């Protein structure tokens, strides 16, 4: 898994678990504010949630 983001205080069920054959690279835990500002880093497949359909988190560009 590479270049992934997790919401702080929300990934306790998956963070720290080791899955055989999976390497985690360039992953980071973000605050709610940081996650909502990730649109430029995610690329053209995503856009800002201007209509609040995803509670302000980035959405897919076709949404």
mmCIF file of the C-alpha atoms, coordinates in Angstrom:
data_MODEL
# 
_entry.id   MODEL 
# 
loop_
_atom_site.group_PDB 
_atom_site.id 
_atom_site.type_symbol 
_atom_site.label_atom_id 
_atom_site.label_alt_id 
_atom_site.label_comp_id 
_atom_site.label_asym_id 
_atom_site.label_entity_id 
_atom_site.label_seq_id 
_atom_site.pdbx_PDB_ins_code 
_atom_site.Cartn_x 
_atom_site.Cartn_y 
_atom_site.Cartn_z 
_atom_site.occupancy 
_atom_site.B_iso_or_equiv 
_atom_site.pdbx_formal_charge 
_atom_site.auth_seq_id 
_atom_site.auth_comp_id 
_atom_site.auth_asym_id 
_atom_site.auth_atom_id 
_atom_site.pdbx_PDB_model_num 
ATOM 1  C CA . UNK A 1 1  ? 0.000   0.000   0.000   1.00 0.00 ? 1  UNK A CA 1 
ATOM 2  C CA . UNK A 1 2  ? 1.502   3.321   -1.024  1.00 0.00 ? 2  UNK A CA 1 
ATOM 3  C CA . UNK A 1 3  ? 0.604   7.001   -0.612  1.00 0.00 ? 3  UNK A CA 1 
ATOM 4  C CA . UNK A 1 4  ? -2.378  6.463   1.651   1.00 0.00 ? 4  UNK A CA 1 
ATOM 5  C CA . UNK A 1 5  ? -3.999  8.711   4.233   1.00 0.00 ? 5  UNK A CA 1 
ATOM 6  C CA . UNK A 1 6  ? -5.894  7.815   7.389   1.00 0.00 ? 6  UNK A CA 1 
ATOM 7  C CA . UNK A 1 7  ? -8.042  10.029  9.589   1.00 0.00 ? 7  UNK A CA 1 
ATOM 8  C CA . UNK A 1 8  ? -6.512  10.570  13.025  1.00 0.00 ? 8  UNK A CA 1 
ATOM 9  C CA . UNK A 1 9  ? -8.354  8.677   15.807  1.00 0.00 ? 9  UNK A CA 1 
ATOM 10 C CA . UNK A 1 10 ? -10.338 6.691   13.228  1.00 0.00 ? 10 UNK A CA 1 
ATOM 11 C CA . UNK A 1 11 ? -8.003  3.964   12.040  1.00 0.00 ? 11 UNK A CA 1 
ATOM 12 C CA . UNK A 1 12 ? -7.390  2.034   15.242  1.00 0.00 ? 12 UNK A CA 1 
ATOM 13 C CA . UNK A 1 13 ? -8.892  -1.111  13.718  1.00 0.00 ? 13 UNK A CA 1 
ATOM 14 C CA . UNK A 1 14 ? -6.432  -1.168  10.799  1.00 0.00 ? 14 UNK A CA 1 
ATOM 15 C CA . UNK A 1 15 ? -3.371  0.777   11.930  1.00 0.00 ? 15 UNK A CA 1 
ATOM 16 C CA . UNK A 1 16 ? -0.607  -1.334  13.324  1.00 0.00 ? 16 UNK A CA 1 
ATOM 17 C CA . UNK A 1 17 ? -1.913  -4.595  11.907  1.00 0.00 ? 17 UNK A CA 1 
ATOM 18 C CA . UNK A 1 18 ? 0.582   -6.547  9.872   1.00 0.00 ? 18 UNK A CA 1 
ATOM 19 C CA . UNK A 1 19 ? -0.748  -8.297  6.797   1.00 0.00 ? 19 UNK A CA 1 
ATOM 20 C CA . UNK A 1 20 ? 1.537   -10.855 5.216   1.00 0.00 ? 20 UNK A CA 1 
ATOM 21 C CA . UNK A 1 21 ? 2.960   -9.642  1.929   1.00 0.00 ? 21 UNK A CA 1 
ATOM 22 C CA . UNK A 1 22 ? 1.793   -6.018  2.325   1.00 0.00 ? 22 UNK A CA 1 
ATOM 23 C CA . UNK A 1 23 ? 4.286   -3.196  2.632   1.00 0.00 ? 23 UNK A CA 1 
ATOM 24 C CA . UNK A 1 24 ? 3.048   0.228   3.683   1.00 0.00 ? 24 UNK A CA 1 
ATOM 25 C CA . UNK A 1 25 ? 4.995   3.131   2.167   1.00 0.00 ? 25 UNK A CA 1 
ATOM 26 C CA . UNK A 1 26 ? 4.486   6.889   2.324   1.00 0.00 ? 26 UNK A CA 1 
ATOM 27 C CA . UNK A 1 27 ? 1.367   6.613   4.455   1.00 0.00 ? 27 UNK A CA 1 
ATOM 28 C CA . UNK A 1 28 ? 0.339   9.211   6.979   1.00 0.00 ? 28 UNK A CA 1 
ATOM 29 C CA . UNK A 1 29 ? -2.325  9.940   9.569   1.00 0.00 ? 29 UNK A CA 1 
ATOM 30 C CA . UNK A 1 30 ? -4.049  13.298  9.040   1.00 0.00 ? 30 UNK A CA 1 
ATOM 31 C CA . UNK A 1 31 ? -6.371  15.479  11.100  1.00 0.00 ? 31 UNK A CA 1 
ATOM 32 C CA . UNK A 1 32 ? -9.869  16.200  9.790   1.00 0.00 ? 32 UNK A CA 1 
ATOM 33 C CA . UNK A 1 33 ? -8.750  19.633  8.541   1.00 0.00 ? 33 UNK A CA 1 
ATOM 34 C CA . UNK A 1 34 ? -5.691  18.187  6.799   1.00 0.00 ? 34 UNK A CA 1 
ATOM 35 C CA . UNK A 1 35 ? -7.798  15.510  5.082   1.00 0.00 ? 35 UNK A CA 1 
ATOM 36 C CA . UNK A 1 36 ? -10.205 18.116  3.729   1.00 0.00 ? 36 UNK A CA 1 
ATOM 37 C CA . UNK A 1 37 ? -7.282  20.058  2.212   1.00 0.00 ? 37 UNK A CA 1 
ATOM 38 C CA . UNK A 1 38 ? -5.780  17.081  0.337   1.00 0.00 ? 38 UNK A CA 1 
ATOM 39 C CA . UNK A 1 39 ? -7.419  17.765  -3.059  1.00 0.00 ? 39 UNK A CA 1 
ATOM 40 C CA . UNK A 1 40 ? -4.230  19.140  -4.723  1.00 0.00 ? 40 UNK A CA 1 
ATOM 41 C CA . UNK A 1 41 ? -2.211  16.131  -3.538  1.00 0.00 ? 41 UNK A CA 1 
ATOM 42 C CA . UNK A 1 42 ? -4.768  13.603  -4.792  1.00 0.00 ? 42 UNK A CA 1 
ATOM 43 C CA . UNK A 1 43 ? -4.647  14.637  -8.437  1.00 0.00 ? 43 UNK A CA 1 
ATOM 44 C CA . UNK A 1 44 ? -7.253  15.250  -11.098 1.00 0.00 ? 44 UNK A CA 1 
ATOM 45 C CA . UNK A 1 45 ? -9.407  12.252  -10.143 1.00 0.00 ? 45 UNK A CA 1 
ATOM 46 C CA . UNK A 1 46 ? -10.605 14.205  -7.087  1.00 0.00 ? 46 UNK A CA 1 
ATOM 47 C CA . UNK A 1 47 ? -12.132 17.609  -6.416  1.00 0.00 ? 47 UNK A CA 1 
ATOM 48 C CA . UNK A 1 48 ? -13.180 19.751  -3.450  1.00 0.00 ? 48 UNK A CA 1 
ATOM 49 C CA . UNK A 1 49 ? -16.542 18.904  -1.902  1.00 0.00 ? 49 UNK A CA 1 
ATOM 50 C CA . UNK A 1 50 ? -18.237 22.257  -2.541  1.00 0.00 ? 50 UNK A CA 1 
ATOM 51 C CA . UNK A 1 51 ? -21.785 20.846  -2.122  1.00 0.00 ? 51 UNK A CA 1 
ATOM 52 C CA . UNK A 1 52 ? -20.988 19.085  1.170   1.00 0.00 ? 52 UNK A CA 1 
ATOM 53 C CA . UNK A 1 53 ? -21.962 15.635  -0.141  1.00 0.00 ? 53 UNK A CA 1 
ATOM 54 C CA . UNK A 1 54 ? -19.001 14.022  1.650   1.00 0.00 ? 54 UNK A CA 1 
ATOM 55 C CA . UNK A 1 55 ? -18.844 16.207  4.780   1.00 0.00 ? 55 UNK A CA 1 
ATOM 56 C CA . UNK A 1 56 ? -16.169 18.389  3.151   1.00 0.00 ? 56 UNK A CA 1 
ATOM 57 C CA . UNK A 1 57 ? -13.751 15.562  2.361   1.00 0.00 ? 57 UNK A CA 1 
ATOM 58 C CA . UNK A 1 58 ? -12.438 15.280  -1.236  1.00 0.00 ? 58 UNK A CA 1 
ATOM 59 C CA . UNK A 1 59 ? -14.768 13.592  -3.696  1.00 0.00 ? 59 UNK A CA 1 
ATOM 60 C CA . UNK A 1 60 ? -14.247 11.934  -7.065  1.00 0.00 ? 60 UNK A CA 1 
ATOM 61 C CA . UNK A 1 61 ? -14.193 14.458  -9.897  1.00 0.00 ? 61 UNK A CA 1 
ATOM 62 C CA . UNK A 1 62 ? -17.356 13.000  -11.527 1.00 0.00 ? 62 UNK A CA 1 
ATOM 63 C CA . UNK A 1 63 ? -19.468 13.453  -8.364  1.00 0.00 ? 63 UNK A CA 1 
# 
